[in-house]
Amino acid sequence: MPRILITGAAGFLGSHLCDRFIKEGYDVIGMDNLITGDMRNIEHLMQLPNFEFHHHDVSKYVHVAGELDEILHFASPASPIDYLKIPIQTLKVGSLGTHNLLGLAKDKKARILVASTSEVYGDPMVHPQTEEYWGNVNPVGPRGVYDEAKRFQEAITMAYHTYHGVETRIIRIFNTYGPRMRLNDGRALPAFIGQALRGEDLTVFGDGSQTRSFCYVDDLVEGIYRLLKSDYAGPVNIGNPIEITIKEFAEEIIKLTGTSQKIVYKDLPKDDPKQRQPDITLARKLLGWEPKVNRAEGLRITYDYFKSLPEEELYKEAHGRSFPRAI
């Protein structure tokens, strides 16, 4: 039975990856410091004989006893609300955490896949974004703590591959969504659905002409699995190439929820990217992968999940989360 370590296991993507690799017959070790993760996402796995959970911060030394075949590094805040409140932890998990896990992969002779992001492209001047584009990133802007952490993560991963011969894989994730997202994490989809369920107007930043491309979580997990099993060490975009403006997306949510709220506009945050659309030519050619779940179906499943949450979750303040300080 192959053995895999999944960091960020109690998060949105990490928990879905735990499910997938349990289904594939793996022994799964989940690791999370729970700074943004939630044990409720993996409580259904806790009694399984082939799942174990380690409460640990990967920015500190990582030890796993016994053999290890593969590592998925998905430990990182991903919501702007989180990484703007915990910028130092965000930088540390992308740098120290990645260094620790690459060292573990080297020691165990394990294959490692690290989760990068479309944010490495910054506010892109090339559209759609291909893996060859180097990006347009402000390293000292408010988003720089996340963007540059991911860019460093890619650089050190390639260095370990080139210098130490570690089997590495890099995925660049574009906007994704699905059940287990935090309702009040500040990203467009849960923010819009949360506002609709509370009977509030939907807040669009800027004039709503900025674009995003939303990929359902099951499609993303399939892409991650195929990339891990491939023999390609360079970055690969995994996302849905169907582009939509934020204003159009808000209108879709209003139609989906059947409410009568209107859209209100606020100032666009600094360095917020104007366009996001993956070129997935490489993923199609290399992995035979492309998304299968259309947005209407994925949004319906996600909306049903959010509707099923307890009422107190619906009204929990997005900024009410308490984070430890980092030095």
C-alpha positions, 0 to 999 in steps of 0.5 A: 500500500503506497504511503503519502503525506498531504500537508494542509490536510484540513483545508478545502483542497487538502481534505478533498485530496485526502479523500481521493488518495484514500479512495486510491488505496493509499495510507494517508498522513494528513498534516495541518497546524489548523491556522486556517484549516478545520478538523470538520473537513476530515473528521469522516476520515479519523476512524479509518485504519489507513488515515492518520493526522499530525497537528504540526506546522511544516515551517518547523522541522518535519519528521515522518517515521517509516517509508514515504512514497509521495508528498503533496504540499498544500499548506498555505493560507490562500484567502486574501483575508488570511494572508493579509492578516498573517503575512509572516506565516504565509511567507514562512510556509512558502519558504521554510515549509517548502524547504523542510518538505523538499528535504523530507522528500530527498531523505525519503526518496519520495516524489513531491508535488507543490501547490503553486498558484496563478498568483505567480503571474500577478496582474498579468500583461499576457492573456491567457496566461501560459506557463512560459509567462514570468508574471507582473508581480509587486513584491512589496505590495500587500499581495506580495507576501503570498505571490512571492512566497509561491514564486520562491516555492517554485524556485526552490522546488526546481533547485532541489530537482536540478541539484539533488535529483528530487522528483518534483512536480509543480501545479499552478492552481487557478480559481477553484471552488466547491464544498468545504470552502470557508463561507467567509474567507473573502474570495468571490464565490463564498462571499457572494453566496454568503451575502445572498443567504444572509439577504445582503447586497452582493459586494463587487470590488472595482467596476466588476470588469475584472475576470476570473476562471472557476474550476470545480474542485473534483476537476482540480483534484483529478488534474493534481492526481494526473500531474503527480503520476506524470514525469514532468517537472515544470509548472503546469496550469490546472484550471478552467479556461472559461473566463467570466467577469466578476459582475457576471459572476455576481449576477449568476449567484443572484439567479442561482439563489433566487434572491432579489439583492442588488450589486453594490460596488467598492474600491478595487484592492491594491494590485488586484489582478484584472484578468485570470484565464489559464492556458491549459494547452500543456495540461491537455497535451501532457496529462490528457486533462481538462475540466468536465464539470460545468459552472452551473452544475458546480455552483449548484452543488456548492450552493447546496453545501453552503445552505446546509451549514449551521446558521451560526456559520452563516453569520460568523465574521470573516475577520473574527478569526484569531491568529497567533503572532509570528516573528 
